[in-house]
Amino acid sequence: MAGGDGGLKLSNMNSSKSKGKNKIASSSSKKDRKGKSIEISDQLLTARQRLHQTLSLGIKLDHENAKKWQSNDFTVSQNAIRVMSKFTGYISTEQLQHPLIKESISDMLIALEGILRSKTEAVLREAVNTAKKLINILKKSLCQYQMFGVVHCLSDLLSFQQKDVVITSAICLRFIIINIFTWKHENKEIWIIFKETKVVENIINFLLGYQQAENLQHFTEMVAFLEQILWRWSHSRYPVWSNNMLMDKLGMFCTTLELSCQIAVIRLYAALALCNDAALEFVSNKVHVVVNMVKCLEKSMHHSTKIEALKLCQLLTRSKEGCLSLTKLSCKPIIEGIVAAMGGWRESHVHRVPIDQIPLVMEACRSAQITCWPGDHHAYFWKFGIHKLLLDLILGNHRKLCKQHTLPSFEKLKEAVYDNAGGIEKFPWEILGGLAAHCKESFFSEDSFQMCDLRVLIECACLVAVDEMFIRRSSRHGSFRSCNPSENESASMAILLMVLSPCKYIATQTRNFLSDILQKNHESRDYLEYLLDFLQFIANDNHTVATDESQITLSMMDLVCYSTLPEYQHLIVKKEGVRMLLDIVKQRLNTDMHISRPDTDSHISHICSISRSKVVRCCLHHNQPLEDDDVLLLYSLQVLSQLLPLRDFFHHQKMPRVVCQKEKYAACEPQSCVGILLQILDKTFTLEIKLYASYCLSFFGFYGFPNKLGKRMDKASHDGEYADLQLLLSDHQRVGVHCVILKTRSPMLIPFEKYSFINRISHDYPEGLDSKDLEIKSSFEARLSSHICRITLEKLLEYIYTGFCQVEDELLKPIKLLAKKCDLKYFHNLLQKKLPTWRSDVPIFELTSALSPSGHVFSDIVLEAKEVVNSWSCNVCELSMPHIHAHKIILSASCAYIQALFRSGMQESLSQVIQIPVSWKALVKLVRWFYSGELPRLDYTCTWLNLNKEMQLDELSVYVELSWLAEFWCLDEVQKESIDIVVSCVKNNHIFPVKLIQLAMDLNQWQIVEVSVQQLAPFYQNLCDSNELESLDEVTEMLREGYVQYSQQKYDYDNNSGD
């Protein structure tokens, strides 16, 4: 028999003393990879011989000639475990690479797998302890062995009744995934095992059942194991953070248990926060997570606890939405905790950060980088003296330099900065840049010492940035010193943000210092010419040759800084810098070429203490980088923004001041400057890029953002149809407008609350009125100030209705005044030529607020869905069917079918309710498109992936309905987007298209049917066996034909591959 023969061979090999000893002796001394001899002691050789004799009793060859543990004998298993444990104790780290030891370990893993799989209770405790001992010795060497069988057995034991067995198994598994989590194949295999054995579910059940009176180490070990899983497998996170009972219990334990438990829970929160949906849930609904984090930042807490809380803070604030929600929830204590952690070392009266406090200070500095986002937290940073603290971190022992009434010399200050370098020097620049970017325009301080601190801080930043400029230039010519792009970029980025700061004081001081430092360096002009030559190199489409993206990024940042200084601006224009910049922008518009900055989440690897390449983030739809993905285009526009105000710009570039007429701006020559900038606004570039393109356009008389919805509303505004308010000018001219548009886009233009007609409109119309009576009786007048002329009002209304307009120079002054009074901040800022604020919001043109209760008062039509929704109620009317109070002006502007219906004079056009033949969910999405110009899309996040298939199908069916209705209503854009959404989802998930195909066929959506059949055809036989195609004759026939075609294509491919 094969099994018996295998056991006999193994036994004979280890029992033949003469041959065995000779063989072992010849192999007892081997060399490792470094050539060092690996010795094995006689004691270890004897133990190894006994080990193989013992294991030969249970290890046999199976029918595939593979070694397997095939003994169910209790005594054999127990003896094998004890011998393995003893042998493990003899092995040293160096001996792990010896071939004989590696062979023995392979056999031990086979034996452990078989014994653990048998689940013999009497030996399980000893077995898992032996596995723990072996795994602990192997460490990184684990990746050299086939571990999947052991992993499966240990995972299975997590549902075992004996808690000590469960905990030891969890410890083993945690150690395994820490040490062998290297290759994608292994990652996938281990996760499949974890899913099959319900590892995450078993951990959750264990934690829910844990009582405080039990062993505290059991709790921390299980939380630590779960944390390691969460870092690595994104699919594991949703079942944890969506379990309210578990999250509540973790929150309670975080405040009541010991320090080790606090740290374990905070680290678990951080692992969950890698899912952006979870992070937003924490700062929105699960307030106890934030409360626990803030508590861990208190001064009395241990440094290790603070460090973990700061890491969690970094993950919760890595998106703008997360930062705003967190600071809204608990702004002051969070900023106070961050600043205290950054500067706590000063209480020891030392002059630089002590070595033992550097980890805490570094994490606090990383957390302080939330200055990159706008918000109220900036005021607290200044209040807690962030500028003094940053100066202490930068200058250390040399802080006394700032107490002088006159600023120190450049040489002394630069020497002081470099003398204090201690590994955290890049963080102050990143924090300072964010503070400067979001500092208010009128920011100042009456404290002369405080102003002195800020001036010295600015000067230090300029000195470092300029120094790095010339180091980079020298390094390109083989200089003595090379540069680290990530560190150099911090100072350069800070200066860039400071010279473009909305704060006049910071921007002016930075530009003055920068100018003085550059003028004292005789190479400054030569470096600018080098930058312009490099710009020409990029403009000639040769940038692909330069593989170092950091070189392009840093050079463009330096050029932006130069462009803010008057003494260098004219040189850039004279050297045709603007033409080169426009060439680069045109390249970007016509190709997919783009240059990215380094990964903004690079610190995540430090948070989880594992390689960043192994950290899996998810649900990042809320957290796309604002400018980091296309810095070449962004920096090109920033340079243009500094050069366009120059009087000689148009002379050198030979461009007209305004290149096209008002009514023809959409048809601008694409190669003109205006045409290029308009193309940027029309494409899907990042927010920062669009803001700068819009700002540049303002120098040609164009203001705002052209958009699809605005273009549709433009025509409707001129028709005057459905106008319910007449604006009466001083010369008795009238301008018809729509209350809903003014209330939504510019509520300050007309103080609606002062007009009694508001209440009258909201009442039900008397019976018997026809459409003409309604239109006449629902129109009212509002007299405007005598200072407002018709042409100024029309320009303002053009911007209100469309979000974009062209204003001639002679109208700028009255338009500015009117825009300011109407509180149109973005429009007013453009008219004032104010630079965009870093990472500020783009003023998206949309009318969705008209669907809120404040807009219901102007509603003149009700859209009713076809289905009944349980517990439906409306605060405005008593209609029992689900419905939306809408506005004819907005609906008719976007849909010719609806417009024709309203104008038809048929009975439906006179009704105040229109029945829409789609479900409630479909109606909501459709109305959202009418009011925003964007169809809500599915987010394939953890929340979506964890819905059951019926719920996913229900969500997807909405878009099939919309496609059908859009085809009927001639809404080509809605139909195309709906089909794209369905097709994209079907291609990524072939589990539920059977029912989807049937629905699409019922609604004659054959494009969806065709794609679904293609995706499902390979699984035709399985579907037939599962009876899913029962009573779906037409679908069955289509799938059968698709399967035949698929089989034929596969056959042809296999034959061609063989040839």
Buried (B, 14 or more C-beta within 10 A) or exposed (E): EEBEEBBEEBBEBBEEEEEBBEEBEEBBEBEEEEEEEBEBEEEBBBBBBBBBBBBBBBBBBEEEEEBBBBBEEEEBBBBBBBBBBEBBEBBEEEBBBBEBBBEBBBBBBBBBBBBBBBBBEEBBBBBBBBBBBBBEBBBEBBBBBEBBBBBBBBBBBBBBEBBBBBBBBBBBBBBBBBBBBBEEEBBEBBBEBBBEBBBBBBBBBBBEEBEEEEEBEBBBBBBBBBBBBBBBBBBBBBBBBBBEEBBEBBBBBBBEBEEBBBBBBBBBBBBBBBBBBBBBBBBBEBEBBBBBBBBBBBEEBEBBBBBBBBBBBBBBBBBBBBBBBBBEBBBBBBBBBBBBBBBBBBEEEEBBBEEEBBBBBBBBBBBBBBBBBBBEBBEBBBEBBBBBBBBBBBBBEBBEBBEEEEBBEBEEBBBBBEEBEEEBBBBBBBBBBBBBBBBEEEBEEEEEEBBBBBBBBBBBBBBBBBBBBBBBBBBEEEEEEEBEBEBBBBBBBBBBBBBBBBBBBBBEBBBBBBBEBBEEBEEBBEBBEBBBEBBBBBBEEEBEEBEEBBBBBBBBBBBBBBBBBEEBBBBBBEBBBBBBBBBBBBBBBEEEBBBBBEEBBEBBBBBBEBEBEBBBBBBBEBBEBBBBBBBBBBBBBBBBBBBBEBEEBBEBBEBEEBBBEBEEBEEBEEEBBBBBBBBBBBEEBBBBBBBBBBBBBBBBBBBBBBBBBBBBBBEBBEEEBBBBBBBBBEEEEEBBBBBBBBBBBBBEBBEBEEBEBBEEBEEEEEEEBEEEEBBEBBBBEBEBEEEBBBEBBEBBBBBBBBBBBBBEEEBBEBBBBBBBBBEBEBBBBBBEEBBBBBBBEBBBBBBBBBBEEBBBBBBBBBBBBBEEEEEEEBEEBEBEBBBBBBBBBBBBBBBEBBBEBBEEEEEEBEEEEBBBEBBBBBBBBBBBBBBBBBBBBBEBBBBBBBEEEEEBBEBBBBBBBBBBBBBEBEBEBBBEBBBBBBBBBBEEBBEBBBBBBBBBBEBEBEEBBBBBBBBBBBBBEEBBEEEBBEEBEEBBEBBBEBBEEBBEEEEEEEEEEEE
